[in-house]
Structure formats: structure tokens, C-alpha cells
């Protein structure tokens, strides 16, 4: 299978460079719209700003939909403090300490970009001592320090910053010579890159999927309503691509693709899961079946929102999820091979 893994990683980096926390995804979605149309796929935008691109197949009556959510974690300005720092709400999950020390950009309502850092209020042991520095990270102790000459709330307002402005964290992407990929937001920019590589593979090899396949680029997965009442009506099977967290008591590996059996929102369809396992085994893929306790996907969210489809979730094993994440190119490769062979299966 002539996959272009280098281009897949380049695409991941391209979309990592377009900030898209949930609620601020329009620029990234419009960019991938152009990429899909370059492959001659028809696209439509949903009312809430998601994108559906369609690759015609031999059977148009029983369609497949594959999702990749464009939205990532992030933050939003909650309060401008009297000393010129910002308090924030998290956008999506993750612990408060996950972004401590990270550089960021505040994007104002009018599009102005202002740099800063997410810091712990009592980080300096020289000032506060070890005991204070070890206290809990929460909405009262984590702040955004702006890289501007600000000393008062009015100074910040004069910059154009206001409550409700989005805060985008630096991703710090790195691809190592040993094949590891480190970055914030592998969840889920890796999936965005993979759907484009799938489209390239089918187009350049002049292949037609067995079933018409819709690629659904959702934009609110991280806050619980990524695919909600908007699936193409002919969809029979819905497969979400999302990261598979690795860790103690999990079977997922940074080198393989995971097929999810259950998360904390839903069971996944038993027959569709078995079909994917058969594809993995028939093609000698490095795969695992896993169950996640604190996890959801576009697919399990869709069932909660009342969609009547068979659901599955697959994706690359990823370490340190919702933090500074890491996966391996082998996990991306195994995920691509699983999905392409699934699309070609009778």
C-alpha cells in the first residue's frame, strides 16, 4: 500500500498551525474544504459550521461516514483581573496543570493576536516558598500573563481584549527521527490529516470505495456535541477517528491502531467492531481492542444525540492524552491501513 506518510505528517503540522479550539474552528474548516475540493469531492457546510465531504462509492444506498473532529482543547477569557492578568475557563477537558507554563495567543473579537503564557499564580518558590508553590492548580490559581506592558484592567481593555476572547495554546510539534510525533492536539489533528491521506490514496490509485463514504469534519467534539443530528441520512455505519489513550490497564499502544469496544458514553456496535477486527487481522495490522473509562468520541456522542446508526471508533495509540501528547508514525500507518481496507471491503 503506497501511503504517503511524510505528507500525512506535513498535513498534521499544517492543521496544527491553524488554531481551532472548539468554538473557533471556521478558518481550519474552510481550509480543509479547499483540500477536499482539490480531490474533486463535493462538500457541504452544516448550519453550525461542520463540514461533510463525499467520496462516491459503488453502493450509494448504504453509506459509511468517517469523522475527524477539527476542534481542539483551548481556553476562553473569563475575567480581566485588576493587575492585568487574565482568568480563564477551559474549553474542553484536561486538568488545570496540563497547560501550566505553555505559551499562548489571545485572539480578540476583531482578530488581533496578543501573546502570553499560562502560569501558576504562585509558581515562584523564591517568592512563595515550596509549600505555596505545591498548592492546587485550579480556576483561581491558574492565570494568563500577557506579554504586553499592562498593570491594570484598563491597560488590558485598551489592547482590545475582552471577556469571551479565545486563547490558543502553542502546540510544540516535533517529529523525531525515530518516528515519534510529539505535540499538543494530536487529538485530533492526526485524524484530520489521515482523512486527507485517505482521499489522496483513493484518487491517485483510481480506486472507488465499496460504499459511498462521507468524511465528517466536526467542530464541537471536545465539548460534547460534535456530530449531533447531522449525519448524512443514508449513513449505515459511522466510524469516528480519534486518539486511543495509552496507559496502565489499557491495551492500546503508540505503535498500533485501537478499535474501541466501549467508552463512558456508550458501547460500540459489536458487529461493526468485529468487522474492523477482521480487517485488521486479514491485513496483519498491529491492533488492539480497548475499553476507556474517561472518554467519548464523535460516534458515541452521536448515539447520545439520537442518531440511528452502527458506530465504531478507531485511532492511533497516543500517550499523555489531553496534555503534551505523543504517538508514533506506525500508529498512524496502521490506522490508515485499517480504514482504507475497511472502505474497500465488501
Beta strands, then each sheet from edge to edge (+ up, - down):
strand 1: 42-45
strand 2: 51-55
strand 3: 57-69
strand 4: 74-80
strand 5: 86-91
strand 6: 103-107
strand 7: 113-120
strand 8: 142-146
strand 9: 166-169
strand 10: 174-175
strand 11: 180-183
strand 12: 209-218
strand 13: 235-241
strand 14: 244-245
strand 15: 257-262
strand 16: 287-291
strand 17: 310-318
strand 18: 325-328
sheet 1: 1+ 2- 12+ 3+ 13+ 17+ 14+
sheet 2: 1+ 2- 12+ 3+ 13+ 17+ 15- 16-
sheet 3: 5+ 4- 9+ 6- 7+ 8-
sheet 4: 10+ 11- 18+
end
